[in-house]
Amino acid sequence: MSDELVTGELAIDGLARSFAVRPPRVPNAPLVLVLHGNHSGSARTYTRPIMYDWTSFAAHADEWGIAVAYPDGHGGCWADGRGVTAADEAGVDDVSFLHAVIDWCADRFGAAPDRTLVAGISNGAFMSHRFAVEAADRVPVFAAVAGGFPAALLDMRPTHAVSAMLINGDTDPIQPITGGHSRHYGANGEPRGRTLGLLETARHWQALDRCRHDGGTITTEHSGRHTMTGGVGGTQVTAWTVFAGGHTWPGTPVPAEWADSPGAAVTTEFDAAEQIYHFAHPLLTPPATRKLTPTA
């Protein structure tokens, strides 16, 4: 474990839940919750959080004035609402766990409990969507890399508008950019765990946030991103397509043992953590400014 990380454990519904935190160096710092993908079937043992090495949030923590937390999914996975992970099937309450991590960081380090940025990949991205919907008063911004909106959550409505950065590779075989179902089929071979594609996910969050303006598209040789602005409280939604990108975190090479896996293609055109932070920083606004009122 890195010397700069502080470990913690909380009891949630009788389960011991662990996490590590890179403490802030300044008071009232925003908190970044970084959520890993599903590694419940992996035999690899990690000496420190996988997302500590796979993202650059900790490396920039002092520069950006943030706290960074790395929660551990129960059994290596998250109960993201799709109903297909071991954590979902066991009825694990990951929403309460993440709430508790936010409170722990606020009590222990003075992190701002209502300026939390959630960023996840794959199973962690699905969980980011779920937590953004259910904890919208505490999460002004979230980022989902290689993970669309779970269809099972479409009827849920957040209490506050939440800005979203959505990133997906257009050759991702695990989370296709057009959406699809989980690789975990039902007992009779029926598909389960449908998620929306990148553009459909963006439209859903645009509708939830009530974005009114087209912020335009930026296209480079390796990617293209389209942004909608003018949501409640100034919220925005960005859909970022990585051309020839796989099921990976942009800016970080995949571990050597994954290099030959399907979906291992990764772009180094940009660092996802840096782009997520710079997108989020001006949007970490108080919940009162993002409160959603009923529409006629």
C-alpha positions as a LaTeX table, in Angstrom:
\begin{tabular}{lrrr}
\hline
Residue & $x$ (\AA) & $y$ (\AA) & $z$ (\AA) \\
\hline
Met1 & 0.00 & 0.00 & 0.00 \\
Ser2 & 1.30 & 3.45 & $-0.87$ \\
Asp3 & 2.55 & 5.50 & 2.09 \\
Glu4 & 0.26 & 8.35 & 1.06 \\
Leu5 & $-2.88$ & 6.20 & 1.33 \\
Val6 & $-4.95$ & 5.85 & 4.49 \\
Thr7 & $-7.08$ & 2.70 & 4.73 \\
Gly8 & $-10.49$ & 2.48 & 6.31 \\
Glu9 & $-13.22$ & $-0.03$ & 7.01 \\
Leu10 & $-16.94$ & 0.43 & 7.58 \\
Ala11 & $-19.72$ & $-1.97$ & 8.53 \\
Ile12 & $-22.65$ & $-1.74$ & 6.10 \\
Asp13 & $-25.57$ & $-4.10$ & 6.77 \\
Gly14 & $-23.22$ & $-6.39$ & 8.66 \\
Leu15 & $-20.62$ & $-6.49$ & 5.89 \\
Ala16 & $-17.10$ & $-5.21$ & 6.44 \\
Arg17 & $-16.39$ & $-2.79$ & 3.59 \\
Ser18 & $-12.90$ & $-1.51$ & 2.89 \\
Phe19 & $-11.48$ & 1.51 & 1.09 \\
Ala20 & $-8.34$ & 3.62 & 0.80 \\
Val21 & $-8.06$ & 7.41 & 0.73 \\
Arg22 & $-5.42$ & 9.78 & $-0.53$ \\
Pro23 & $-6.10$ & 12.59 & 1.98 \\
Pro24 & $-6.37$ & 16.21 & 0.85 \\
Arg25 & $-3.77$ & 18.77 & 1.81 \\
Val26 & $-6.32$ & 21.60 & 2.04 \\
Pro27 & $-9.60$ & 21.94 & 3.98 \\
Asn28 & $-13.02$ & 21.61 & 2.37 \\
Ala29 & $-11.53$ & 19.80 & $-0.62$ \\
Pro30 & $-13.73$ & 18.12 & $-3.22$ \\
Leu31 & $-13.72$ & 14.33 & $-2.99$ \\
Val32 & $-13.19$ & 12.04 & $-5.97$ \\
Leu33 & $-14.63$ & 8.53 & $-5.62$ \\
Val34 & $-12.84$ & 6.26 & $-8.10$ \\
Leu35 & $-14.70$ & 3.01 & $-8.83$ \\
His36 & $-12.96$ & $-0.03$ & $-10.31$ \\
Gly37 & $-14.44$ & $-2.51$ & $-12.79$ \\
Asn38 & $-15.57$ & $-6.04$ & $-12.00$ \\
His39 & $-12.58$ & $-8.19$ & $-11.07$ \\
Ser40 & $-14.49$ & $-10.76$ & $-9.02$ \\
Gly41 & $-13.10$ & $-13.62$ & $-11.11$ \\
Ser42 & $-9.50$ & $-12.44$ & $-11.10$ \\
Ala43 & $-6.81$ & $-14.43$ & $-9.35$ \\
Arg44 & $-4.55$ & $-11.39$ & $-9.16$ \\
Thr45 & $-3.91$ & $-9.88$ & $-5.72$ \\
Tyr46 & $-3.50$ & $-6.11$ & $-5.62$ \\
Thr47 & $-1.11$ & $-4.56$ & $-3.10$ \\
Arg48 & $-2.92$ & $-1.22$ & $-3.49$ \\
Pro49 & $-6.13$ & $-0.13$ & $-5.24$ \\
Ile50 & $-6.07$ & $-1.00$ & $-8.94$ \\
Met51 & $-7.48$ & 2.43 & $-9.82$ \\
Tyr52 & $-4.65$ & 4.15 & $-7.94$ \\
Asp53 & $-2.26$ & 2.95 & $-10.62$ \\
Trp54 & $-4.75$ & 3.01 & $-13.50$ \\
Thr55 & $-5.70$ & 6.67 & $-13.06$ \\
Ser56 & $-3.72$ & 9.82 & $-12.33$ \\
Phe57 & $-6.08$ & 11.37 & $-9.76$ \\
Ala58 & $-3.65$ & 10.74 & $-6.87$ \\
Ala59 & $-0.68$ & 12.04 & $-8.84$ \\
His60 & $-2.50$ & 15.37 & $-9.34$ \\
Ala61 & $-4.22$ & 15.50 & $-5.94$ \\
Asp62 & $-2.08$ & 18.27 & $-4.46$ \\
Glu63 & $-2.12$ & 20.30 & $-7.68$ \\
Trp64 & $-5.91$ & 20.05 & $-7.91$ \\
Gly65 & $-6.61$ & 20.32 & $-4.19$ \\
Ile66 & $-8.69$ & 17.14 & $-3.98$ \\
Ala67 & $-9.14$ & 14.09 & $-1.79$ \\
Val68 & $-9.28$ & 10.76 & $-3.63$ \\
Ala69 & $-11.06$ & 7.66 & $-2.31$ \\
Tyr70 & $-10.76$ & 4.14 & $-3.72$ \\
Pro71 & $-13.64$ & 2.03 & $-2.40$ \\
Asp72 & $-13.52$ & $-1.75$ & $-2.80$ \\
Gly73 & $-16.50$ & $-3.48$ & $-4.36$ \\
His74 & $-17.86$ & $-6.43$ & $-2.37$ \\
Gly75 & $-16.13$ & $-9.52$ & $-3.73$ \\
Gly76 & $-14.52$ & $-7.34$ & $-6.41$ \\
Cys77 & $-17.77$ & $-6.04$ & $-7.94$ \\
Trp78 & $-20.55$ & $-3.48$ & $-7.50$ \\
Ala79 & $-24.31$ & $-3.75$ & $-7.08$ \\
Asp80 & $-24.90$ & $-1.35$ & $-9.95$ \\
Gly81 & $-28.60$ & $-2.08$ & $-10.47$ \\
Arg82 & $-28.35$ & $-4.27$ & $-13.56$ \\
Gly83 & $-29.00$ & $-7.38$ & $-11.45$ \\
Val84 & $-26.15$ & $-9.44$ & $-12.93$ \\
Thr85 & $-23.17$ & $-9.06$ & $-10.59$ \\
Ala86 & $-22.57$ & $-11.19$ & $-7.51$ \\
Ala87 & $-22.98$ & $-8.05$ & $-5.37$ \\
Asp88 & $-26.35$ & $-7.26$ & $-6.97$ \\
Glu89 & $-27.57$ & $-10.82$ & $-6.54$ \\
Ala90 & $-26.49$ & $-10.77$ & $-2.88$ \\
Gly91 & $-28.45$ & $-7.57$ & $-2.24$ \\
Val92 & $-25.36$ & $-5.54$ & $-1.31$ \\
Asp93 & $-26.15$ & $-1.89$ & $-0.58$ \\
Asp94 & $-23.36$ & $-0.06$ & $-2.37$ \\
Val95 & $-25.27$ & 3.22 & $-2.40$ \\
Ser96 & $-25.16$ & 3.28 & 1.41 \\
Phe97 & $-21.50$ & 2.25 & 1.35 \\
Leu98 & $-20.49$ & 5.14 & $-0.91$ \\
His99 & $-22.55$ & 7.56 & 1.19 \\
Ala100 & $-20.66$ & 6.30 & 4.23 \\
Val101 & $-17.27$ & 6.77 & 2.55 \\
Ile102 & $-18.20$ & 10.38 & 1.75 \\
Asp103 & $-19.19$ & 10.97 & 5.39 \\
Trp104 & $-16.00$ & 9.28 & 6.66 \\
Cys105 & $-13.82$ & 11.51 & 4.48 \\
Ala106 & $-15.75$ & 14.59 & 5.61 \\
Asp107 & $-15.38$ & 13.68 & 9.30 \\
Arg108 & $-11.76$ & 12.52 & 9.09 \\
Phe109 & $-10.26$ & 14.97 & 6.58 \\
Gly110 & $-12.77$ & 17.80 & 6.20 \\
Ala111 & $-13.60$ & 16.91 & 2.59 \\
Ala112 & $-16.69$ & 18.65 & 1.21 \\
Pro113 & $-19.52$ & 16.09 & 1.42 \\
Asp114 & $-21.66$ & 17.82 & $-1.22$ \\
Arg115 & $-18.88$ & 18.27 & $-3.82$ \\
Thr116 & $-18.16$ & 14.67 & $-4.71$ \\
Leu117 & $-17.01$ & 13.66 & $-8.18$ \\
Val118 & $-17.61$ & 9.98 & $-8.97$ \\
Ala119 & $-15.56$ & 8.38 & $-11.75$ \\
Gly120 & $-15.72$ & 4.71 & $-12.70$ \\
Ile121 & $-14.94$ & 2.23 & $-15.44$ \\
Ser122 & $-17.07$ & $-0.71$ & $-16.63$ \\
Asn123 & $-18.95$ & $-2.13$ & $-13.59$ \\
Gly124 & $-17.70$ & 0.97 & $-11.75$ \\
Ala125 & $-19.13$ & 3.17 & $-14.51$ \\
Phe126 & $-22.55$ & 1.54 & $-14.16$ \\
Met127 & $-22.28$ & 2.13 & $-10.41$ \\
Ser128 & $-21.37$ & 5.76 & $-11.08$ \\
His129 & $-24.64$ & 6.21 & $-12.96$ \\
Arg130 & $-26.58$ & 4.61 & $-10.12$ \\
Phe131 & $-24.94$ & 6.67 & $-7.40$ \\
Ala132 & $-25.33$ & 9.89 & $-9.40$ \\
Val133 & $-29.07$ & 9.24 & $-9.65$ \\
Glu134 & $-29.57$ & 8.19 & $-6.03$ \\
Ala135 & $-27.16$ & 10.67 & $-4.40$ \\
Ala136 & $-27.60$ & 13.64 & $-6.73$ \\
Asp137 & $-27.52$ & 16.14 & $-3.87$ \\
Arg138 & $-23.96$ & 15.03 & $-3.03$ \\
Val139 & $-22.68$ & 14.34 & $-6.55$ \\
Pro140 & $-22.68$ & 17.43 & $-8.81$ \\
Val141 & $-20.58$ & 15.64 & $-11.45$ \\
Phe142 & $-19.82$ & 12.06 & $-12.44$ \\
Ala143 & $-17.86$ & 10.32 & $-15.18$ \\
Ala144 & $-18.55$ & 6.92 & $-16.72$ \\
Val145 & $-15.83$ & 5.28 & $-18.80$ \\
Ala146 & $-16.93$ & 2.22 & $-20.79$ \\
Gly147 & $-20.31$ & 1.97 & $-19.11$ \\
Gly148 & $-23.73$ & 3.16 & $-20.29$ \\
Phe149 & $-26.83$ & 3.86 & $-18.24$ \\
Pro150 & $-28.43$ & 0.67 & $-16.81$ \\
Ala151 & $-31.87$ & 0.24 & $-18.37$ \\
Ala152 & $-33.23$ & $-1.10$ & $-15.07$ \\
Leu153 & $-32.78$ & 2.39 & $-13.58$ \\
Leu154 & $-34.61$ & 4.34 & $-16.29$ \\
Asp155 & $-37.63$ & 5.06 & $-14.08$ \\
Met156 & $-35.48$ & 6.59 & $-11.33$ \\
Arg157 & $-35.38$ & 10.36 & $-11.10$ \\
Pro158 & $-32.62$ & 12.32 & $-9.34$ \\
Thr159 & $-33.51$ & 15.12 & $-6.95$ \\
His160 & $-30.84$ & 17.37 & $-8.45$ \\
Ala161 & $-29.27$ & 17.85 & $-11.87$ \\
Val162 & $-25.87$ & 16.14 & $-12.28$ \\
Ser163 & $-23.27$ & 16.93 & $-14.94$ \\
Ala164 & $-21.94$ & 13.89 & $-16.80$ \\
Met165 & $-18.86$ & 13.02 & $-18.81$ \\
Leu166 & $-19.45$ & 9.81 & $-20.76$ \\
Ile167 & $-16.54$ & 8.09 & $-22.54$ \\
Asn168 & $-16.77$ & 4.97 & $-24.72$ \\
Gly169 & $-14.53$ & 3.34 & $-27.30$ \\
Asp170 & $-16.23$ & 2.56 & $-30.59$ \\
Thr171 & $-14.59$ & $-0.89$ & $-30.78$ \\
Asp172 & $-15.30$ & $-1.87$ & $-27.17$ \\
Pro173 & $-16.53$ & $-5.50$ & $-27.33$ \\
Ile174 & $-17.59$ & $-5.62$ & $-23.66$ \\
Gln175 & $-19.59$ & $-2.37$ & $-23.49$ \\
Pro176 & $-20.46$ & $-1.68$ & $-27.14$ \\
Ile177 & $-20.90$ & 1.99 & $-27.91$ \\
Thr178 & $-24.42$ & 1.16 & $-29.10$ \\
Gly179 & $-25.31$ & $-0.50$ & $-25.79$ \\
Gly180 & $-26.40$ & $-4.05$ & $-25.20$ \\
His181 & $-26.72$ & $-6.75$ & $-22.57$ \\
Ser182 & $-24.40$ & $-8.20$ & $-19.97$ \\
Arg183 & $-22.29$ & $-11.25$ & $-20.71$ \\
His184 & $-24.08$ & $-12.94$ & $-17.78$ \\
Tyr185 & $-27.15$ & $-14.69$ & $-19.22$ \\
Gly186 & $-30.14$ & $-16.03$ & $-17.32$ \\
Ala187 & $-30.78$ & $-19.67$ & $-16.45$ \\
Asn188 & $-32.51$ & $-20.24$ & $-19.79$ \\
Gly189 & $-30.00$ & $-18.26$ & $-21.83$ \\
Glu190 & $-32.05$ & $-15.07$ & $-21.78$ \\
Pro191 & $-30.13$ & $-11.78$ & $-22.04$ \\
Arg192 & $-29.93$ & $-9.69$ & $-18.88$ \\
Gly193 & $-28.56$ & $-6.41$ & $-17.62$ \\
Arg194 & $-29.24$ & $-4.17$ & $-20.62$ \\
Thr195 & $-27.41$ & $-0.86$ & $-20.75$ \\
Leu196 & $-27.96$ & 2.11 & $-23.04$ \\
Gly197 & $-25.43$ & 3.11 & $-25.68$ \\
Leu198 & $-23.31$ & 6.24 & $-25.46$ \\
Leu199 & $-25.64$ & 8.58 & $-27.35$ \\
Glu200 & $-28.80$ & 7.20 & $-25.74$ \\
Thr201 & $-27.18$ & 7.56 & $-22.32$ \\
Ala202 & $-26.23$ & 11.15 & $-23.11$ \\
Arg203 & $-29.78$ & 11.95 & $-24.24$ \\
His204 & $-31.16$ & 10.45 & $-21.02$ \\
Trp205 & $-28.94$ & 12.62 & $-18.82$ \\
Gln206 & $-29.64$ & 15.67 & $-20.99$ \\
Ala207 & $-33.34$ & 15.13 & $-20.38$ \\
Leu208 & $-32.85$ & 14.61 & $-16.65$ \\
Asp209 & $-30.71$ & 17.76 & $-16.39$ \\
Arg210 & $-32.95$ & 19.73 & $-18.79$ \\
Cys211 & $-30.02$ & 20.82 & $-20.95$ \\
Arg212 & $-31.21$ & 23.39 & $-23.47$ \\
His213 & $-28.20$ & 24.31 & $-25.58$ \\
Asp214 & $-25.99$ & 22.49 & $-28.06$ \\
Gly215 & $-22.42$ & 23.16 & $-27.01$ \\
Gly216 & $-21.03$ & 21.74 & $-30.22$ \\
Thr217 & $-18.67$ & 18.95 & $-31.23$ \\
Ile218 & $-14.88$ & 18.76 & $-31.06$ \\
Thr219 & $-13.28$ & 16.14 & $-33.32$ \\
Thr220 & $-9.64$ & 15.10 & $-33.46$ \\
Glu221 & $-7.83$ & 12.30 & $-35.25$ \\
His222 & $-8.49$ & 9.93 & $-32.38$ \\
Ser223 & $-11.78$ & 11.01 & $-30.78$ \\
Gly224 & $-14.88$ & 13.14 & $-30.96$ \\
Arg225 & $-16.94$ & 14.69 & $-28.17$ \\
His226 & $-20.30$ & 16.39 & $-28.20$ \\
Thr227 & $-21.52$ & 18.57 & $-25.33$ \\
Met228 & $-24.97$ & 19.79 & $-24.32$ \\
Thr229 & $-25.11$ & 22.74 & $-21.92$ \\
Gly230 & $-27.64$ & 24.93 & $-20.12$ \\
Gly231 & $-28.99$ & 22.33 & $-17.72$ \\
Val232 & $-30.44$ & 23.21 & $-14.33$ \\
Gly233 & $-27.75$ & 24.93 & $-12.26$ \\
Gly234 & $-25.46$ & 25.15 & $-15.29$ \\
Thr235 & $-25.10$ & 21.37 & $-15.66$ \\
Gln236 & $-23.60$ & 19.86 & $-18.81$ \\
Val237 & $-23.42$ & 16.47 & $-20.50$ \\
Thr238 & $-20.51$ & 15.40 & $-22.71$ \\
Ala239 & $-20.48$ & 12.23 & $-24.85$ \\
Trp240 & $-16.91$ & 11.34 & $-25.86$ \\
Thr241 & $-16.26$ & 8.70 & $-28.53$ \\
Val242 & $-12.79$ & 7.18 & $-28.64$ \\
Phe243 & $-12.09$ & 6.03 & $-32.21$ \\
Ala244 & $-10.75$ & 2.46 & $-32.24$ \\
Gly245 & $-10.88$ & 2.53 & $-28.44$ \\
Gly246 & $-11.51$ & $-0.59$ & $-26.39$ \\
His247 & $-12.64$ & $-1.38$ & $-22.87$ \\
Thr248 & $-9.91$ & 0.75 & $-21.32$ \\
Trp249 & $-9.13$ & 3.94 & $-19.40$ \\
Pro250 & $-7.79$ & 6.53 & $-21.87$ \\
Gly251 & $-4.26$ & 7.65 & $-21.15$ \\
Thr252 & $-3.14$ & 4.58 & $-19.21$ \\
Pro253 & $-1.68$ & 1.45 & $-20.87$ \\
Val254 & $-3.43$ & $-1.75$ & $-19.81$ \\
Pro255 & $-1.53$ & $-4.15$ & $-17.53$ \\
Ala256 & 0.75 & $-6.51$ & $-19.44$ \\
Glu257 & $-1.37$ & $-9.56$ & $-18.66$ \\
Trp258 & $-4.38$ & $-7.91$ & $-20.34$ \\
Ala259 & $-2.56$ & $-6.70$ & $-23.44$ \\
Asp260 & $-3.80$ & $-9.52$ & $-25.67$ \\
Ser261 & $-7.36$ & $-9.47$ & $-24.32$ \\
Pro262 & $-10.30$ & $-8.40$ & $-26.49$ \\
Gly263 & $-10.95$ & $-4.70$ & $-26.04$ \\
Ala264 & $-7.42$ & $-3.87$ & $-24.84$ \\
Ala265 & $-6.93$ & $-1.02$ & $-27.34$ \\
Val266 & $-6.25$ & 2.23 & $-25.48$ \\
Thr267 & $-5.71$ & 5.79 & $-26.65$ \\
Thr268 & $-2.97$ & 7.99 & $-25.24$ \\
Glu269 & $-4.34$ & 11.09 & $-26.95$ \\
Phe270 & $-5.69$ & 12.27 & $-23.61$ \\
Asp271 & $-5.60$ & 11.33 & $-19.94$ \\
Ala272 & $-9.16$ & 10.56 & $-18.85$ \\
Ala273 & $-8.54$ & 11.61 & $-15.24$ \\
Glu274 & $-7.20$ & 15.01 & $-16.31$ \\
Gln275 & $-10.10$ & 15.60 & $-18.70$ \\
Ile276 & $-12.66$ & 14.48 & $-16.11$ \\
Tyr277 & $-11.25$ & 16.82 & $-13.48$ \\
His278 & $-11.04$ & 19.85 & $-15.80$ \\
Phe279 & $-14.62$ & 19.18 & $-16.94$ \\
Ala280 & $-15.83$ & 18.75 & $-13.36$ \\
His281 & $-13.96$ & 21.55 & $-11.59$ \\
Pro282 & $-16.22$ & 24.47 & $-12.59$ \\
Leu283 & $-19.33$ & 22.29 & $-12.20$ \\
Leu284 & $-18.83$ & 21.31 & $-8.53$ \\
Thr285 & $-21.68$ & 23.57 & $-7.49$ \\
Pro286 & $-23.85$ & 23.53 & $-4.32$ \\
Pro287 & $-26.94$ & 21.31 & $-4.34$ \\
Ala288 & $-29.28$ & 24.29 & $-3.90$ \\
Thr289 & $-28.31$ & 25.54 & $-7.37$ \\
Arg290 & $-29.05$ & 22.17 & $-9.00$ \\
Lys291 & $-32.36$ & 21.33 & $-7.34$ \\
Leu292 & $-34.89$ & 19.91 & $-9.80$ \\
Thr293 & $-38.45$ & 21.13 & $-9.46$ \\
Pro294 & $-41.47$ & 19.26 & $-10.87$ \\
Thr295 & $-42.39$ & 20.13 & $-14.43$ \\
Ala296 & $-45.93$ & 20.49 & $-15.71$ \\
\hline
\end{tabular}
